[in-house]
Amino acid sequence: MQNGSHASLDAETSNSNCAFCQRSNFATNMLKETNAFFIVADHAPLVEGHILIIPKHHYTCYGAAPAELDDELLALKREVQDFFERYYAPAIFWEHGVFRQTVYHAHLHCFPFGTTGYDRTKALHALTVQSQEDVREWYATYGHYFYMEEAMNAFLFAPEMDRYMQVIKDVLWHGVSLRSNDVQWHSQQQRYKEGAPIIAATKEKWHQYHDQGAVHADETSPR
């Protein structure tokens, strides 16, 4: 783990080497743009409906994102939850807080998994999260983490590989196996190659959702 404040390293308007700072990298998969965020269909989806919430400014993770973004982020999460409940299943949110991250720009994975296989009594998590401030405080004090939010609870995990692999099995693989016919985990490269029809279906449902007069919080209103 890393200790101390990361603010000076993690907050930039943009980074020319960052895939998520270059709008052209995901423009074809964009579902929505707000004052401070993009909602984007993931380019290598685990399942249909797999989308990302990405801040426009470059923050290494959501633990480094400022409090003034919290209300808008919360409103967008509510919108995604409503979309998933209409077309798929209840939302699961997931973040690599730098730990095991592949693009070092904050992004929240949104999966329509409905339920997880995570057993909170195993106490694999380091913290039950009540607000984004809890995530910021952890990151400022301890550094890297990973995060999972289900219908009633949100958990932050210390960056330990054994715990990570157990949660991956209980949450991500559990969700993929419930939502698809896959019997084995596909690599990111394979998901990218096979993702076009899944992305197209996600985009079509998102547009239907809005064309039918989706009711959601204003992008700048609190949850």
Backbone as numpy.savetxt, mean C-alpha at the origin, in Angstrom:
# Nx Ny Nz CAx CAy CAz Cx Cy Cz
18.41 -2.51 12.51 17.57 -1.32 12.51 18.44 -0.08 12.51
17.85 1.00 12.09 18.54 2.27 12.11 17.89 3.15 13.16
18.70 3.96 13.82 18.20 4.81 14.88 18.28 6.27 14.47
17.45 7.08 15.14 17.52 8.52 14.95 16.59 9.02 13.88
16.57 10.35 13.71 15.66 10.99 12.75 16.14 10.78 11.33
15.20 10.57 10.42 15.51 10.35 9.01 14.98 11.49 8.14
14.43 12.52 8.74 13.71 13.53 7.97 14.56 14.17 6.91
15.82 14.49 7.22 16.64 15.21 6.25 16.99 14.35 5.05
16.99 13.02 5.24 17.34 12.11 4.15 16.13 11.69 3.33
14.95 11.73 3.93 13.80 11.07 3.35 12.78 11.99 2.70
12.92 13.29 2.84 11.93 14.22 2.30 12.54 15.04 1.17
12.09 14.80 -0.04 12.51 15.56 -1.20 11.28 15.82 -2.06
11.33 16.90 -2.84 10.23 17.14 -3.77 10.18 16.05 -4.82
11.34 15.69 -5.35 11.41 14.61 -6.33 12.85 14.10 -6.38
13.00 12.93 -6.99 14.30 12.30 -7.14 14.37 11.76 -8.56
15.33 12.24 -9.32 15.39 11.88 -10.74 15.66 10.40 -10.97
16.16 9.71 -9.94 16.44 8.28 -10.08 15.31 7.39 -9.57
14.21 8.01 -9.14 13.11 7.26 -8.53 12.01 6.99 -9.55
11.60 5.73 -9.64 10.56 5.34 -10.61 9.24 6.04 -10.33
8.90 6.27 -9.06 7.62 6.87 -8.72 7.64 8.39 -8.75
8.82 8.97 -8.93 8.91 10.42 -9.12 8.74 10.80 -10.59
8.78 9.80 -11.47 8.64 10.02 -12.91 7.25 9.58 -13.33
6.38 10.54 -13.48 4.97 10.25 -13.80 4.81 9.35 -15.02
5.71 9.50 -15.98 5.60 8.73 -17.22 5.72 7.23 -16.98
6.33 6.84 -15.85 6.51 5.42 -15.57 5.21 4.70 -15.24
4.20 5.46 -14.79 2.95 4.80 -14.39 1.71 5.49 -14.95
1.91 6.42 -15.88 0.78 7.23 -16.39 -0.32 6.36 -16.98
0.03 5.28 -17.67 -0.99 4.46 -18.32 -1.82 3.68 -17.31
-1.28 3.51 -16.10 -2.00 2.74 -15.07 -2.63 3.64 -14.01
-2.59 4.96 -14.22 -3.11 5.86 -13.21 -4.63 5.81 -13.15
-5.16 5.72 -11.95 -6.60 5.71 -11.73 -7.12 7.06 -11.24
-6.31 7.76 -10.48 -6.76 9.03 -9.90 -5.56 9.85 -9.48
-5.70 11.18 -9.60 -4.70 12.11 -9.11 -5.37 13.12 -8.20
-4.78 13.38 -7.03 -5.30 14.38 -6.10 -4.22 15.42 -5.85
-4.45 16.27 -4.87 -3.47 17.32 -4.58 -2.09 16.76 -4.27
-2.05 15.68 -3.52 -0.76 15.19 -3.03 -0.48 13.73 -3.38
-1.40 13.05 -4.07 -1.26 11.61 -4.27 -1.65 11.18 -5.68
-1.16 10.01 -6.04 -1.64 9.25 -7.19 -2.22 7.93 -6.68
-3.30 7.48 -7.31 -3.76 6.10 -7.14 -3.49 5.40 -8.47
-2.79 4.29 -8.40 -2.26 3.63 -9.59 -2.51 2.12 -9.52
-2.88 1.53 -10.63 -2.93 0.06 -10.70 -1.50 -0.47 -10.71
-1.22 -1.42 -9.84 0.14 -1.97 -9.75 0.53 -2.61 -11.07
1.78 -2.38 -11.50 2.23 -2.87 -12.80 2.52 -4.37 -12.80
2.64 -4.97 -11.60 2.86 -6.41 -11.48 1.90 -6.95 -10.43
0.61 -6.96 -10.74 -0.40 -7.22 -9.70 -0.37 -8.65 -9.17
-0.57 -8.75 -7.85 -0.74 -10.06 -7.23 -2.11 -10.64 -7.56
-3.12 -9.76 -7.61 -4.49 -10.15 -7.93 -5.16 -8.98 -8.63
-6.30 -9.24 -9.25 -7.08 -8.14 -9.80 -7.50 -7.22 -8.65
-7.39 -5.90 -8.88 -7.71 -4.93 -7.85 -6.50 -4.43 -7.09
-5.33 -5.01 -7.31 -4.10 -4.59 -6.61 -3.71 -3.19 -7.08
-3.82 -2.22 -6.19 -3.50 -0.85 -6.53 -2.58 -0.23 -5.48
-1.99 0.91 -5.82 -1.05 1.62 -4.96 -1.54 3.03 -4.70
-1.28 3.53 -3.49 -1.46 4.94 -3.17 -0.07 5.51 -2.97
0.29 6.47 -3.83 1.66 6.99 -3.90 1.66 8.50 -3.68
2.41 9.03 -2.72 2.51 10.48 -2.59 3.31 11.08 -3.75
2.94 12.28 -4.16 3.65 12.92 -5.27 5.08 13.29 -4.88
5.25 13.83 -3.69 6.59 14.18 -3.23 7.34 12.91 -2.83
8.63 12.99 -2.87 9.48 11.83 -2.61 9.74 11.69 -1.11
9.07 10.71 -0.50 9.35 10.28 0.87 9.75 8.82 0.80
10.77 8.44 1.54 11.26 7.07 1.46 10.20 6.06 1.84
9.38 6.40 2.81 8.29 5.53 3.24 7.24 6.40 3.92
6.11 5.82 4.31 5.08 6.62 4.96 5.49 7.04 6.37
6.46 6.36 6.96 7.00 6.81 8.23 7.72 8.14 8.12
8.11 8.52 6.90 8.80 9.79 6.66 7.86 10.87 6.12
6.62 10.51 5.83 5.67 11.47 5.26 5.10 12.37 6.36
4.90 13.65 6.06 4.47 14.59 7.11 3.00 14.44 7.48
2.67 14.93 8.67 1.31 14.80 9.21 0.28 15.51 8.35
0.69 16.55 7.63 -0.29 17.28 6.83 -0.86 16.45 5.68
-0.28 15.31 5.38 -0.84 14.41 4.36 -1.83 13.40 4.92
-1.92 13.31 6.24 -2.69 12.23 6.86 -4.17 12.23 6.45
-4.80 13.39 6.46 -6.23 13.44 6.16 -6.52 13.00 4.73
-5.69 13.47 3.82 -5.92 13.10 2.41 -5.64 11.61 2.20
-4.60 11.10 2.82 -4.32 9.67 2.72 -5.47 8.85 3.27
-6.00 9.26 4.41 -7.09 8.53 5.03 -8.34 8.54 4.15
-8.61 9.68 3.52 -9.76 9.78 2.63 -9.60 8.85 1.43
-8.40 8.77 0.88 -8.15 7.89 -0.26 -8.25 6.42 0.13
-7.80 6.10 1.32 -7.96 4.72 1.80 -9.43 4.38 1.93
-10.24 5.30 2.39 -11.69 5.05 2.48 -12.29 4.84 1.10
-11.82 5.61 0.13 -12.34 5.46 -1.23 -11.98 4.07 -1.78
-10.75 3.66 -1.57 -10.32 2.33 -2.00 -11.14 1.25 -1.29
-11.36 1.41 0.00 -12.16 0.44 0.73 -13.56 0.32 0.15
-14.16 1.45 -0.18 -15.51 1.44 -0.76 -15.50 0.75 -2.13
-14.51 1.08 -2.94 -14.37 0.45 -4.26 -14.23 -1.05 -4.13
-13.35 -1.50 -3.24 -13.14 -2.94 -3.07 -14.40 -3.64 -2.58
-15.10 -3.02 -1.65 -16.30 -3.65 -1.11 -17.40 -3.78 -2.15
-17.42 -2.86 -3.12 -18.43 -2.95 -4.18 -18.08 -4.01 -5.21
-16.79 -4.15 -5.52 -16.39 -4.99 -6.65 -15.61 -6.25 -6.27
-15.01 -6.27 -5.11 -14.14 -7.39 -4.76 -14.43 -7.91 -3.35
-13.62 -7.47 -2.40 -13.71 -7.90 -1.01 -13.05 -6.81 -0.17
-13.26 -6.82 1.15 -12.66 -5.76 1.98 -11.15 -5.64 1.81
-10.67 -4.43 2.05 -9.28 -4.07 1.76 -8.31 -4.54 2.84
-7.12 -4.91 2.37 -5.95 -5.09 3.21 -4.90 -4.11 2.70
-4.30 -3.33 3.61 -3.26 -2.39 3.23 -1.91 -2.93 3.72
-0.89 -2.72 2.90 0.43 -3.27 3.19 1.50 -2.26 2.77
2.50 -2.08 3.62 3.63 -1.23 3.25 4.94 -1.86 3.68
5.91 -1.81 2.78 7.30 -2.09 3.14 7.90 -0.76 3.59
8.11 -0.61 4.87 8.69 0.63 5.39 10.19 0.62 5.23
10.64 0.65 3.99 12.03 0.52 3.54 12.48 -0.94 3.57
12.15 -1.67 4.63 12.52 -3.09 4.73 11.90 -3.88 3.58
12.76 -4.53 2.77 12.36 -5.34 1.62 11.68 -4.51 0.52
11.89 -3.21 0.56 11.28 -2.32 -0.43 12.07 -2.42 -1.73
11.39 -2.30 -2.87 12.07 -2.33 -4.16 12.14 -0.96 -4.81
11.18 -0.09 -4.53 11.22 1.31 -4.96 11.20 2.15 -3.70
12.26 2.94 -3.49 12.41 3.67 -2.22 11.68 5.01 -2.26
10.40 4.89 -2.51 9.46 6.02 -2.52 8.18 5.45 -1.89
7.66 6.12 -0.89 6.50 5.61 -0.15 5.40 5.15 -1.11
4.86 3.99 -0.86 3.70 3.51 -1.61 2.97 2.49 -0.76
1.67 2.64 -0.70 0.82 1.75 0.09 0.13 0.78 -0.85
0.40 -0.51 -0.66 -0.29 -1.54 -1.45 -1.70 -1.72 -0.90
-2.66 -1.83 -1.80 -4.07 -2.04 -1.45 -4.51 -3.34 -2.13
-4.90 -4.32 -1.33 -5.30 -5.63 -1.85 -6.74 -5.93 -1.45
-7.54 -6.45 -2.36 -8.92 -6.86 -2.02 -8.95 -8.30 -1.51
-8.29 -8.54 -0.39 -8.15 -9.91 0.13 -9.30 -10.30 1.06
-9.98 -9.32 1.62 -11.07 -9.62 2.53 -10.60 -9.95 3.93
-10.01 -11.11 4.10 -9.50 -11.52 5.41 -8.03 -11.90 5.28
-7.36 -11.96 6.40 -5.99 -12.44 6.42 -5.92 -13.66 7.32
-4.82 -14.36 7.20 -4.60 -15.49 8.09 -3.73 -15.11 9.27
-3.58 -13.80 9.51 -2.69 -13.37 10.58 -3.33 -13.61 11.95
-2.60 -14.30 12.81 -3.04 -14.58 14.16 -2.35 -13.61 15.11
-3.10 -12.61 15.57 -2.48 -11.58 16.41 -2.00 -12.14 17.74
-2.51 -13.30 18.15 -2.08 -13.87 19.42 -0.63 -14.39 19.36
-0.11 -14.57 18.14 1.29 -14.96 18.01 2.23 -13.82 18.33
1.67 -12.59 18.34 2.45 -11.40 18.70 3.71 -11.23 17.85
3.57 -11.45 16.56 4.69 -11.19 15.66 4.90 -9.70 15.46
3.85 -8.91 15.66 3.94 -7.47 15.47 4.60 -6.80 16.67
5.24 -5.67 16.39 5.88 -4.88 17.44 4.94 -3.83 18.01
3.93 -3.45 17.23 3.07 -2.34 17.63 1.71 -2.48 16.97
0.65 -2.23 17.74 -0.68 -2.05 17.17 -0.84 -0.56 16.89
-1.06 -0.24 15.63 -1.04 1.16 15.17 -2.42 1.78 15.33
-2.44 2.96 15.94 -3.68 3.72 16.10 -3.79 4.86 15.09
-2.66 5.36 14.61 -2.66 6.49 13.68 -1.33 6.53 12.93
-1.26 7.37 11.90 -0.01 7.52 11.16 1.10 8.06 12.05
0.73 8.78 13.09 1.75 9.32 13.99 2.54 8.19 14.65
1.88 7.07 14.93 2.59 5.92 15.49 3.67 5.42 14.53
3.34 5.41 13.23 4.31 4.95 12.23 5.48 5.93 12.15
5.18 7.23 12.17 6.25 8.23 12.13 7.17 8.11 13.35
6.56 7.92 14.52 7.36 7.82 15.74 8.27 6.59 15.71
7.73 5.46 15.24 8.57 4.27 15.13 9.74 4.53 14.19
9.44 5.09 13.01 10.48 5.28 12.01 11.56 6.25 12.50
11.15 7.32 13.17 12.11 8.28 13.69 13.00 7.66 14.76
12.46 6.71 15.51 13.19 6.13 16.63 13.99 4.89 16.23
13.36 4.00 15.45 13.96 2.70 15.17 14.35 2.48 13.71
13.71 3.20 12.80 14.03 3.02 11.39 13.06 2.09 10.69
13.59 1.15 9.94 12.80 0.33 9.02 11.71 -0.47 9.73
10.68 -0.85 8.95 9.54 -1.60 9.46 8.79 -2.20 8.29
7.79 -3.01 8.55 6.75 -3.28 7.55 5.41 -3.21 8.27
4.35 -3.00 7.49 3.05 -2.59 8.04 1.93 -3.34 7.34
0.93 -3.74 8.14 -0.25 -4.41 7.58 -1.49 -3.90 8.30
-2.51 -3.58 7.51 -3.78 -3.10 8.07 -4.92 -3.93 7.51
-5.75 -4.46 8.42 -6.94 -5.18 8.00 -8.16 -4.41 8.48
-9.31 -5.02 8.46 -10.56 -4.29 8.70 -10.59 -3.59 10.06
-10.15 -4.25 11.10 -10.30 -3.72 12.45 -8.98 -3.36 13.13
-7.86 -3.76 12.56 -6.58 -3.56 13.22 -5.49 -3.21 12.22
-4.50 -2.47 12.70 -3.31 -2.17 11.91 -2.09 -2.52 12.75
-1.10 -3.16 12.13 0.06 -3.65 12.85 1.35 -3.19 12.18
2.33 -2.85 12.98 3.67 -2.53 12.51 4.61 -3.61 13.01
5.50 -4.07 12.13 6.40 -5.17 12.43 7.85 -4.71 12.35
8.66 -5.21 13.26 10.09 -4.95 13.20 10.69 -5.66 11.99
11.76 -5.12 11.42 12.33 -5.67 10.18 13.18 -6.91 10.42
12.51 -8.00 10.72 13.19 -9.27 10.96 12.69 -10.28 9.93
13.62 -10.97 9.29 13.27 -11.78 8.13 12.34 -12.94 8.48
12.56 -13.61 9.61 11.68 -14.73 9.98 10.24 -14.27 10.17
10.06 -13.14 10.85 8.72 -12.60 11.05 8.11 -12.21 9.72
8.93 -11.57 8.89 8.45 -11.12 7.59 7.93 -12.29 6.76
8.69 -13.36 6.68 8.27 -14.50 5.87 7.01 -15.15 6.42
6.86 -15.17 7.73 5.64 -15.72 8.32 4.43 -14.87 7.98
4.59 -13.55 8.04 3.47 -12.65 7.74 3.16 -12.68 6.24
4.18 -12.76 5.41 3.96 -12.92 3.97 3.09 -14.15 3.71
3.41 -15.24 4.38 2.63 -16.47 4.21 1.20 -16.29 4.72
1.06 -15.68 5.90 -0.26 -15.55 6.52 -1.15 -14.53 5.84
-0.55 -13.50 5.25 -1.33 -12.39 4.70 -1.33 -12.40 3.17
-0.16 -12.21 2.56 -0.13 -12.06 1.10 -0.44 -13.38 0.39
0.25 -14.46 0.76 -0.03 -15.72 0.08 -1.45 -16.21 0.39
-1.88 -16.02 1.63 -3.25 -16.38 2.01 -4.24 -15.64 1.12
-4.03 -14.34 0.93 -4.94 -13.54 0.12 -4.92 -13.92 -1.35
-3.72 -14.13 -1.89 -3.61 -14.50 -3.30 -4.30 -15.84 -3.55
-4.08 -16.79 -2.67 -4.67 -18.12 -2.87 -6.20 -18.08 -2.78
-6.74 -17.17 -1.96 -8.19 -17.04 -1.86 -8.79 -16.37 -3.09
-8.04 -15.43 -3.69 -8.59 -14.61 -4.77 -8.24 -15.11 -6.16
-7.45 -16.16 -6.25 -7.05 -16.65 -7.57 -6.94 -18.18 -7.52
-6.63 -18.75 -8.65 -6.45 -20.19 -8.73 -4.98 -20.59 -8.64
-4.12 -19.63 -8.33 -2.69 -19.92 -8.29 -2.37 -20.86 -7.14
-1.47 -21.80 -7.43 -1.03 -22.72 -6.39 0.44 -22.48 -6.04
1.05 -21.50 -6.71 2.42 -21.14 -6.38 2.61 -19.64 -6.55
3.59 -19.11 -5.83 3.89 -17.68 -5.87 4.58 -17.33 -7.18
4.13 -16.26 -7.84 4.74 -15.82 -9.09 5.73 -14.70 -8.81
6.83 -14.69 -9.51 7.83 -13.64 -9.37 7.27 -12.31 -9.88
7.88 -11.23 -9.46 7.46 -9.92 -9.95 7.57 -9.85 -11.47
8.64 -10.40 -12.03 8.82 -10.38 -13.48 7.70 -11.14 -14.18
7.32 -12.28 -13.63 6.24 -13.06 -14.23 4.91 -12.32 -14.12
4.67 -11.71 -12.96 3.42 -10.95 -12.79 3.37 -9.77 -13.74
4.50 -9.15 -13.99 4.55 -8.04 -14.94 4.18 -8.51 -16.35
4.73 -9.64 -16.75 4.46 -10.16 -18.09 3.00 -10.55 -18.27
2.39 -11.05 -17.19 1.03 -11.58 -17.28 -0.02 -10.57 -16.79
0.42 -9.37 -16.41 -0.46 -8.46 -15.69 -1.43 -7.64 -16.52
-1.20 -7.52 -17.84 -2.00 -6.59 -18.64 -3.51 -6.81 -18.52
-4.04 -8.03 -18.67 -5.49 -8.21 -18.56 -6.01 -7.95 -17.14
-5.19 -8.23 -16.14 -5.60 -7.97 -14.75 -5.69 -6.48 -14.50
-4.69 -5.74 -14.99 -4.70 -4.28 -14.86 -5.89 -3.69 -15.60
-6.14 -4.18 -16.81 -7.25 -3.67 -17.61 -8.58 -3.88 -16.89
-8.75 -5.04 -16.25 -9.99 -5.32 -15.52 -10.13 -4.40 -14.31
-9.03 -4.16 -13.62 -9.05 -3.24 -12.48 -9.44 -1.85 -12.92
-8.84 -1.37 -14.00 -9.13 -0.02 -14.50 -10.59 0.09 -14.94
-11.09 -0.94 -15.60 -12.49 -0.92 -16.05 -13.45 -0.82 -14.87
-13.21 -1.59 -13.83 -14.09 -1.54 -12.65 -13.96 -0.20 -11.92
-12.76 0.34 -11.87 -12.57 1.64 -11.22 -13.38 2.72 -11.94
-13.32 2.70 -13.26 -14.08 3.69 -14.04 -15.58 3.48 -13.89
-16.02 2.24 -13.83 -17.43 1.95 -13.58 -17.85 2.50 -12.22
-17.01 2.30 -11.25 -17.26 2.77 -9.89 -17.51 4.27 -9.87
-16.68 5.01 -10.59 -16.85 6.46 -10.61 -17.97 6.89 -11.55
-18.15 6.19 -12.65 -19.25 6.53 -13.57 -20.61 6.33 -12.92
-20.68 5.41 -11.95 -21.93 5.14 -11.26 -22.15 6.06 -10.06
-21.30 7.08 -9.97 -21.50 8.08 -8.92 -21.00 7.62 -7.57
-19.77 7.14 -7.53 -19.19 6.67 -6.27 -19.27 7.75 -5.22
-19.67 7.35 -4.03 -19.71 8.26 -2.90 -18.48 8.02 -2.06
-17.63 9.04 -1.99 -16.41 8.91 -1.19 -16.06 10.26 -0.61
-15.17 10.26 0.37 -14.77 11.51 1.01 -14.05 12.39 0.02
-14.21 13.70 0.17 -13.42 14.64 -0.60 -11.96 14.38 -0.31
-11.12 14.56 -1.35 -9.72 14.18 -1.23 -8.97 14.90 -0.12
-9.48 16.00 0.37 -8.78 16.72 1.42 -9.51 16.67 2.75
-10.56 15.86 2.84 -11.33 15.81 4.08 -10.82 14.69 4.97
-11.06 14.78 6.29 -10.63 13.70 7.18 -11.48 12.47 7.00
-10.94 11.36 7.46 -11.65 10.08 7.36 -12.86 10.08 8.27
